[in-house]
Amino acid sequence: MSLNDAVRNPFARGSLLMRSGTTAGDRTAIARLTLVVLVILSAVALALSVATGASDASAVNVIGALLTGADDTALSMRDRIIVFDIRMPRALLGFLIGAALAMSGAVMQGLFRNPLADPGLVGISSGAALGAVLMIVLGSALPAGVMLALGAYALPLAAFVGGLLTTLLLYRIATRGGQTSVATMLLAGIAIAALAGAVTGILIYMADDKQLRDITFWGLGSLSGMTWVKLFAAGPIILIALLVVPFLSRGLNAITLGEAAAFHMGVKVQRLKYTAVVAVAGAVGASVAVSGGIGFVGIVVPHLLRIVIGPDHRYLLPASALLGGVLMLGADMLARTLVAPAELPIGIITALAGAPFFLWVLLRDRTRNGW
């Protein structure tokens, strides 16, 4: 990559600045402070999420019960069931889902060196959704022993496989001669998403009334119905991906200068790509399986943080996970309270907030590039 190309590319420009040390100190201080603030916000968001709902238990009583764990009279038995068996797994899994979607977006943007790359835009979410819908509609046709062995893991596993296969197909199409074409990636993602949507439509046509209701509500995205069983089914897959991805930060920083440059810097590019693909597919697949379609988190969060802390993935990846979890819990609290006692699908909230931001990014890039 030439110097002029690097100057025009914000990802490459950020890596050059980090390597030269011209802005690393300032951004590092800001990034570390941002991480501390996000950790505090995460704790606050989790506490408020557990304390918010249709139950008349006050936030003070709920948080007090959480901190003490004592079986006192601050909460009635009904409220304790609501708080510890309904709200708590919902808050924990919602935070993990938001973290997974946001971090996956940051990884995709770094891997493809494009600020508009997102698991939803390039078809990964559609592939994961297709896997989940296949399990909902056709899962009863599998041998009883297989379904019994899979248990609660059947749906997350199906979505994981769907997202992984879609990601591998997308990467295969967009890569030629060791080089990944961003334009091909985006266009292929649109085509794959359309194909997955068509097959999903066929499955919806085949579904019975109960399956149809499940698919319709699931497709809008929601954190309702979260249980400890779902948390233990999808949570480990998401958590493993969240723990693995930060180790890719050095390689993602290097690959922004181009795959050839990253290779000469000692980065095992192919291993980096495959690890990132599997991690993103696992995180997105498990998230989509339990929450349905929740869009724009992966594109909004990395952009917001890149403006504040810069493109260094050492800080961008963990910060994206934390902010994604916080925003997801905030959207979930809005979904629960705006039309209480009913509940809005959370995908509507994220789309209403994320779509205008996405348009702003497009318009800003058009102004900068003069087209």
C-alpha positions in Angstrom: 0.0 0.0 0.0 1.4 3.4 -1.0 1.6 6.3 1.4 -1.2 8.2 -0.4 -3.5 5.2 -0.2 -2.7 5.0 3.5 -3.6 8.6 4.0 -6.9 8.1 2.3 -7.7 5.0 4.3 -8.7 5.8 7.9 -7.8 2.2 9.0 -4.3 2.3 7.5 -3.8 5.9 8.6 -4.6 4.9 12.2 -2.1 2.0 12.0 0.6 4.3 10.6 0.1 6.8 13.3 0.2 4.1 16.0 3.5 2.7 14.5 5.1 6.1 14.3 4.0 7.0 17.8 2.7 10.5 16.8 -0.7 10.1 18.5 -0.4 6.8 20.4 0.1 8.5 23.8 -2.9 10.8 23.6 -5.2 8.1 22.2 -3.9 5.5 24.6 -4.7 7.7 27.6 -8.2 8.4 26.2 -8.7 4.7 25.4 -7.8 3.6 28.8 -10.1 6.2 30.5 -12.9 5.1 28.1 -12.5 1.5 29.1 -12.7 2.4 32.8 -15.8 4.5 32.2 -17.4 1.7 30.1 -16.7 -0.9 32.9 -18.6 1.3 35.3 -21.4 1.9 32.9 -21.7 -1.8 32.3 -22.1 -2.5 36.0 -24.7 0.3 36.2 -26.6 -0.9 33.1 -26.7 -4.5 34.4 -28.1 -3.3 37.8 -30.7 -1.0 36.2 -31.7 -3.8 33.8 -32.3 -6.2 36.6 -34.2 -3.5 38.5 -36.4 -2.4 35.6 -39.7 -4.0 34.6 -43.4 -4.3 35.2 -42.9 -5.6 38.7 -43.5 -3.0 41.4 -40.3 -3.9 43.2 -38.2 -0.7 43.6 -34.8 -0.4 42.1 -33.3 0.2 45.6 -34.8 -3.0 47.0 -33.8 -5.0 43.9 -30.2 -3.8 43.9 -30.0 -4.3 47.7 -31.1 -7.9 47.3 -28.6 -8.4 44.6 -25.7 -7.0 46.7 -26.6 -8.8 49.9 -28.2 -12.0 48.5 -30.1 -12.3 51.8 -33.5 -13.9 51.9 -35.2 -11.0 53.6 -38.5 -9.3 53.2 -37.3 -6.5 51.0 -38.6 -8.5 48.0 -41.6 -10.7 48.0 -41.3 -14.3 46.7 -43.0 -13.3 43.5 -40.6 -10.4 43.0 -37.6 -12.6 43.8 -38.7 -15.1 41.1 -39.1 -12.2 38.6 -35.7 -10.7 39.5 -33.5 -13.8 39.8 -35.2 -16.2 37.4 -36.4 -13.8 34.6 -34.6 -10.5 34.7 -31.1 -11.6 35.7 -30.6 -14.2 32.9 -32.2 -11.7 30.5 -29.7 -9.0 31.5 -26.7 -11.2 31.4 -27.5 -12.7 28.1 -28.5 -9.4 26.6 -25.2 -7.9 27.6 -23.4 -10.8 26.0 -25.4 -10.5 22.8 -24.7 -6.8 22.6 -21.0 -7.4 23.2 -20.9 -10.2 20.6 -22.6 -8.1 17.9 -20.5 -5.0 18.5 -17.2 -6.8 18.7 -18.1 -8.9 15.6 -18.7 -5.6 13.7 -15.3 -4.3 14.8 -13.6 -7.5 13.7 -15.3 -7.5 10.3 -14.5 -3.8 9.7 -10.8 -4.4 10.6 -10.6 -7.7 8.6 -12.1 -6.2 5.4 -10.7 -2.7 6.0 -14.0 -1.2 5.4 -16.0 0.9 7.9 -19.3 -0.3 6.6 -18.6 -4.0 7.0 -21.1 -5.7 9.4 -22.3 -9.2 10.1 -25.8 -8.2 9.1 -24.8 -6.3 6.0 -22.7 -9.0 4.5 -25.1 -11.8 5.1 -23.7 -13.6 8.2 -26.8 -12.8 10.3 -29.0 -14.0 7.5 -27.1 -17.3 7.3 -27.3 -17.7 11.1 -31.1 -17.0 10.9 -31.5 -19.6 8.2 -29.8 -22.2 10.3 -32.1 -21.3 13.3 -35.2 -21.4 11.2 -34.2 -24.7 9.7 -34.0 -26.1 13.2 -37.4 -24.6 14.2 -39.2 -25.9 11.2 -37.4 -29.2 10.4 -35.9 -30.1 13.8 -38.8 -32.4 14.5 -37.7 -34.5 11.5 -34.4 -35.3 13.1 -33.9 -38.6 15.0 -35.2 -38.3 18.6 -31.8 -39.4 19.9 -30.1 -36.5 18.2 -32.5 -33.9 19.5 -32.3 -35.4 23.0 -28.5 -35.2 22.9 -28.5 -31.6 21.6 -31.2 -30.5 23.9 -31.1 -26.7 24.5 -28.0 -26.4 22.4 -29.8 -27.4 19.2 -30.9 -23.9 18.1 -27.6 -22.1 18.9 -25.7 -24.9 17.2 -27.8 -24.7 14.1 -27.4 -20.9 14.0 -23.7 -21.2 14.5 -23.3 -23.6 11.6 -25.4 -21.4 9.4 -23.4 -18.3 10.2 -20.1 -20.2 9.8 -21.0 -21.7 6.4 -22.2 -18.3 5.2 -19.0 -16.6 6.4 -16.7 -19.1 4.8 -18.7 -18.9 1.5 -18.5 -15.1 1.6 -14.8 -15.1 2.2 -14.2 -17.7 -0.5 -16.1 -15.6 -3.1 -14.4 -12.3 -2.0 -10.8 -13.6 -1.9 -8.7 -14.2 -5.0 -5.0 -14.6 -5.1 -4.7 -14.0 -1.4 -6.4 -10.6 -1.7 -9.9 -9.8 -0.4 -12.0 -7.5 -2.6 -14.2 -5.2 -0.4 -16.6 -4.5 -3.3 -17.0 -8.2 -4.0 -17.5 -8.9 -0.4 -20.3 -6.4 0.0 -22.0 -7.5 -3.2 -21.6 -11.1 -2.4 -23.0 -10.5 1.1 -26.1 -8.9 -0.4 -26.6 -11.8 -2.7 -26.1 -14.4 0.0 -28.4 -12.6 2.3 -31.1 -12.5 -0.4 -30.6 -16.2 -1.1 -30.8 -17.1 2.6 -33.9 -14.9 2.9 -35.5 -16.7 0.0 -34.9 -20.1 1.6 -36.1 -18.8 4.9 -39.3 -17.7 3.1 -39.8 -21.2 1.8 -39.4 -22.6 5.3 -41.9 -20.0 6.7 -44.4 -21.2 4.0 -43.9 -24.7 5.3 -44.2 -23.8 9.0 -47.4 -24.5 11.0 -49.1 -21.8 13.0 -47.0 -22.2 16.2 -43.8 -22.3 14.3 -44.9 -19.2 12.2 -45.6 -17.2 15.3 -42.3 -18.2 16.8 -40.4 -17.3 13.6 -42.2 -13.9 13.1 -41.6 -12.7 16.6 -38.1 -14.1 16.7 -37.2 -12.4 13.4 -38.0 -8.9 14.9 -35.4 -9.5 17.7 -36.2 -9.7 21.4 -34.7 -10.6 24.7 -38.0 -11.8 26.1 -38.1 -15.4 27.3 -34.5 -15.5 28.3 -33.8 -18.2 30.8 -30.9 -19.7 32.6 -31.1 -22.7 30.2 -30.7 -20.3 27.2 -27.9 -18.5 28.9 -26.0 -21.7 29.5 -26.7 -22.8 26.0 -25.6 -19.7 24.0 -23.5 -18.0 26.7 -20.4 -20.3 26.5 -20.2 -19.9 22.7 -20.4 -16.2 22.9 -18.0 -16.0 25.8 -15.4 -18.1 24.1 -15.5 -15.8 21.0 -15.3 -12.7 23.2 -12.2 -14.1 24.9 -10.5 -15.2 21.7 -11.0 -12.0 19.6 -8.9 -9.6 21.7 -5.8 -11.8 20.9 -6.3 -10.9 17.2 -5.8 -7.1 17.9 -2.2 -7.1 16.8 -2.9 -8.9 13.6 -5.9 -6.6 12.8 -3.8 -3.6 13.4 -1.2 -4.9 11.0 -3.7 -6.0 8.3 -5.1 -2.5 7.9 -1.9 -1.8 6.0 -2.6 -4.6 3.6 -2.2 -8.4 3.8 1.3 -8.3 2.3 2.5 -5.7 4.8 1.0 -7.7 7.6 2.7 -10.9 6.4 6.1 -9.1 6.4 5.4 -7.8 9.9 5.2 -11.4 11.1 1.5 -11.9 11.2 0.1 -15.3 10.1 -2.5 -13.8 7.9 -4.4 -17.0 7.0 -4.6 -18.1 10.6 -5.8 -14.6 11.6 -8.6 -14.8 8.9 -9.8 -18.2 9.8 -9.8 -17.5 13.6 -11.7 -14.2 13.0 -14.2 -15.9 10.7 -14.9 -18.7 13.2 -15.1 -16.3 16.2 -17.5 -14.0 14.4 -19.7 -16.9 13.1 -19.8 -18.4 16.6 -20.7 -15.1 18.3 -23.3 -14.0 15.8 -24.7 -17.4 15.3 -25.3 -18.0 19.0 -26.6 -14.5 19.4 -29.1 -14.7 16.6 -30.3 -18.1 17.8 -31.5 -16.8 21.1 -32.4 -13.2 20.3 -33.4 -13.2 16.7 -32.5 -10.4 14.2 -31.0 -7.4 16.0 -29.4 -5.1 13.5 -27.0 -2.1 13.4 -25.3 -2.7 16.7 -22.2 -4.0 14.9 -21.9 -0.9 12.8 -22.8 1.8 15.2 -20.7 0.9 18.2 -17.3 0.6 16.5 -17.8 3.8 14.6 -18.7 5.7 17.8 -15.6 4.4 19.6 -13.3 4.9 16.6 -14.1 8.6 16.7 -13.2 8.7 20.4 -10.3 6.3 21.0 -9.0 5.7 17.4 -8.5 2.6 15.4 -6.2 0.6 17.7 -7.9 -2.8 18.1 -6.1 -3.4 21.4 -8.6 -0.9 22.9 -11.3 -0.9 20.2 -12.3 -4.6 20.6 -12.8 -4.6 24.4 -14.4 -1.2 24.3 -16.8 -2.3 21.5 -17.8 -5.3 23.6 -18.5 -3.2 26.7 -20.4 -0.4 24.8 -22.3 -2.9 22.8 -23.5 -4.6 26.0 -24.5 -1.3 27.5 -26.4 -0.1 24.5 -28.2 -3.5 24.2 -29.4 -3.3 27.8 -30.4 0.3 27.2 -32.5 -0.6 24.2 -34.0 -3.5 26.1 -35.1 -1.3 28.9 -36.7 1.1 26.4 -38.4 -1.9 24.8 -39.8 -3.0 28.1 -41.0 0.5 29.3 -42.2 2.4 26.2 -45.4 0.5 25.8 -45.6 -1.2 29.2 -47.0 -3.7 30.2 -46.5 -4.8 26.5 -43.0 -5.1 25.0 -41.5 -3.8 21.8 -39.2 -6.0 19.8 -35.7 -4.8 20.5 -34.8 -5.0 16.8 -37.1 -2.1 16.2 -35.3 0.0 18.8 -31.9 -0.7 17.4 -33.0 -0.1 13.8 -34.6 3.2 14.6 -31.3 4.4 16.2 -28.9 2.6 13.9 -30.4 3.3 10.4 -30.0 7.2 10.7 -26.5 6.7 11.9 -25.7 4.4 9.0 -27.0 7.0 6.6 -24.9 9.7 8.3 -21.8 7.6 7.8 -22.6 7.2 4.1 -23.2 10.9 3.6 -20.0 11.8 5.6 -17.9 9.4 3.5 -19.5 10.8 0.3 -18.5 14.4 1.3 -15.0 13.4 2.2 -14.4 11.4 -1.0 -16.1 14.0 -3.2 -18.7 11.7 -4.8 
